[in-house]
Amino acid sequence: MEVLLVVAGFLVGTAVGATAIGAGLLAVPFLMLLGIRPTEAVGTALAINLATRLVAAWQHSRQRTIHYGWVGAIALGSLPSAILTTILLGLLKARMSVESLDTTVAKVVGAMLVVMSLIGFVSEFTAHRQKLNKPSLKLGDGWIGKALATFVGLFTGASVTFTGIGAGGIVVAFLAACTNLAPSSVVGTAVFHGVLLTAVSLFGHAWVGELNLLVAAMFLVGSLPGAIFGSRISLLVPKRALKLTLLTIVLVSGVRLVR
């Protein structure tokens, strides 16, 4: 089992490094495939994601590619939402059998895999339009933009806490499509917000008792060098084709979980 976790971590890390696809989008279904209970897989994936995001956030902080105004606006919705979702998860665990809870979580994870894969496809289309200099929706730093960011945060907080998915993909999609931030600042802002949200969600899963730190550690043994390897080969592989292929696999996996 330990060897499989390391290998799975290396594959996920390589895919993330080569394509910049969200780690949670791949880690949660991979952990479930290896026999980890869905609810525990979510908490464990949060621990994995927090470790990798801390390193990335430190680097973005040094590069000054974090827009703290947008971080605050999104976190205003996401952090309270994460806390409320943790309370809901605790209530569900107290009133439902383990099997029923895992079935519910698995179906919600499946739905989020579908949603996030579709967001990934849309993001690729948006990036292609921007390369062609075609206009897209942009919001300023006024109250309308910040209010929409808080609304996005509400959804993101619930999604990440219940499924371990969306901390990066949802926020990146919003910032890229609706703000004037440079691409590096879009990523840096999303990563820093992801650290805050993932930490709160991880604490919630630890409180509920749905977290396996040993599995997370074994997964990280493979994923961290995998991310480095993936980053180094990113210029040698057809990045867009690989990302679209992975998104298609994620979409099919999500549909199968929902059914």
N, C-alpha and C positions, 0 to 999 in steps of 0.2 A: 504493500500500500504506500509506504514511504517513497519508494522509487517512482511509482506512478504519479504521486503528487509533485515530485521534483520535475519529472518529465512534462507533466501538464503545465506546471508553472513556467517552464522554459518555453513551451509552445505559445502560451498566452503572452508572456513577456516579449517574445520575438514578434508576434503579430502586432502588439501595441507599439513597440519600437519602430517597426517598419511602416505602419499605416496610421498611427496616432488614434486608432479606434479606442473607445473607452474600455478600461480594464475590467470594470464591473460587468460590462456587457458580455465579456467572454468568461470571466472567472466564475460567476454564479452558475451558469449552465455546466461548465467543466466540473465544478465541485459536485453538482448534483449527479452528473454522469458517473462520477467515481463513487457514488453511493452515500454521499453526505446528505443528511436530511435537509429538505428545502429551507426550513426556517434557520437551521444552524449554518447552512451554506451562505445565507445572506449575511449573518453576523460575521462569519469568518472572512467573507469577501470584503467586508468593510474594514477589517483589520489589515488585510493585504493592501487595499487601496490607500488607507491612511499612511502606511509606511512609505509607499512609492510617492504619494503626493507631497509628503513632508520634504523629501529630497528635491522634488521639482519646484515646490514653493520657495524653498531657500534660494535656489538658483534664480528664479524669476524676481525675487526680492533684490538680489544683487544687481540684476539687470534693469531694475526699476521699470518692470513691465506689468505692474499691478495697479489697477485703477480702484482705489479704496472706496470711492464714492459709489461705484456700481456694486462692489462687494457688499457694502452696507445696505444698499437698497434691496438686493436679492436676499441677503441674510435676514432682513427684517421680516420676510415671509417664511424663509426656509427653516430657520432655527425653531421658532415656536411650532411650526408644522411638524418638525421632527419630534419635538417633545410630546405633542399631542398624539402623534402616531405611535410613539413608544408606549404611552399609557393604553392606547387601544390594543396594541399587541399584547401587553400584559393582561388585559381583561379577556381577550380572546383565548390566551393560553390557560387562564384560570377556569374558563367556562367550556372549553372544547377539549376533546381528546387530542392526543399528539397527532394521530393519523388525520383527523379532520383539519387541524390547524395546518399541517404540512400540505394537505391537498389544496387548501385555500391559498396558502402562500405560493405554491407551485403554479396555480392558475393565474394569480396576479403577476408573478414573475414572467409567465408566458406572455401575458398581455403587454407587459412593459418591453419585453424583447421585440415584440411586433412593432410597438410604437417607436422604440428607439432605432430599430433598423430602418423604419420608414423615415424618421428624422435624419438618419444618416444619408439616405438616398437623396432627400431634399437638400441637405447641406452640400452634397457633391454637386447637385444641379445649380445651387446658388453660387458656389465657388466658380463653376464654369461660366455662369452669366457675368460674374464680376470680371473674369478674365477677358470677356468680350465687351467690357465697359457698358453693360446693360444696367439700368438703374434698379435698385431694390429699396425696400422700406428702411428709412433711417430716422432715428429719434434723437433729439438733443438731450441735454442733461436736465431738462425741466421736469416739472412734477408729473407730466403724462408718462414720460419715459421711466421715471423712477417708480411710479405706481404700477406700471406694467411689469417692471422688474420684480417688484414685491409679489405680484400675482404669480409670476413664473416661479418665484421662490416657494410660494405655498405648495404648489404642485410638486416641485422638485424635492422639498423636504419630506413630504409624505412618500413619494416614490422611492427615494434613497433609503429611508428607514424601513420600509416594508419589503423592498425588493433588492436593495443594494445597487440599483441601477439608476443612472440619470444625472449624477452629480456633475459629470463633465459634459456629456452630450447635449442635455437640455440647455444648460447655461451657455455653452459655446454656440449653439444654434441661435439662441436669442441675441447674444452679444454681436455675433457676426452679421446677423440679418437686420438688427434694429439699432445699432450704435455706429459711431464713427471711429471706434477704436481700431488701432493697427492690429494686424493678425497676431503679432507677438503679445500684445496687451490683452487681446481676447483670450488667448490661452492662459497667460499669467493670472488674469483676473478670475477666470474659471477655476484654475488650479488652487488659488488661495482660498476662494470661497469653498471649494471642495474639501479643503483641510478642515475648515470650521464645521461644515455640515457633517462630514464623515466622522469627526471626533464626537459630536453630539449623538449621532445615530449609533456609533459603536458603543458608547457608554450606555445607551438605552438597551442594546442587545445584551451587553454584559449584565445589566440589572435584571433583565428578563431571564437570563440564563441560557441564551442561544448564541454561544460563541465557543469556538475551538481554536485556542491559540497555538496548539501543537501543529494542527493541520495548516494554519496560516503560516507558521514559521517554515514548514517543509515546502510549501508552495512558493514562498519568497526565495528560498534557496535556489529555485529554478528560474523564477520570474525576473529577478534583478539582473543576473547575467544575460538572460534572454532579451531583456529590454535593451541592454548595451549592444548585444549582437544584432538585434533587429534594427537599431539605429544606424549601425555601421553598414548594413546591407541595403538600407532604404533607397540608396541611389542606384542599386544594381537590379532591383526587382520592379516590375510594373506596378507601382504603388496604387494607382487608381483601380486597376483591374483586380488586384489582390483585395483591396478594401471592399469593393462591390461584391466580390465573391464571398468574403466573410460576412458581410451584411445579409446576403442572401441565405447563408447557412443559419445565421442568427434568426432571421425571419421564419424560416421553416421550423427551427427548433421551438420558437415561441408559439407558432400555430399548433404544433403537436402537443405542447404542454396545456394549451387552453382547451383543446378538444377533449 
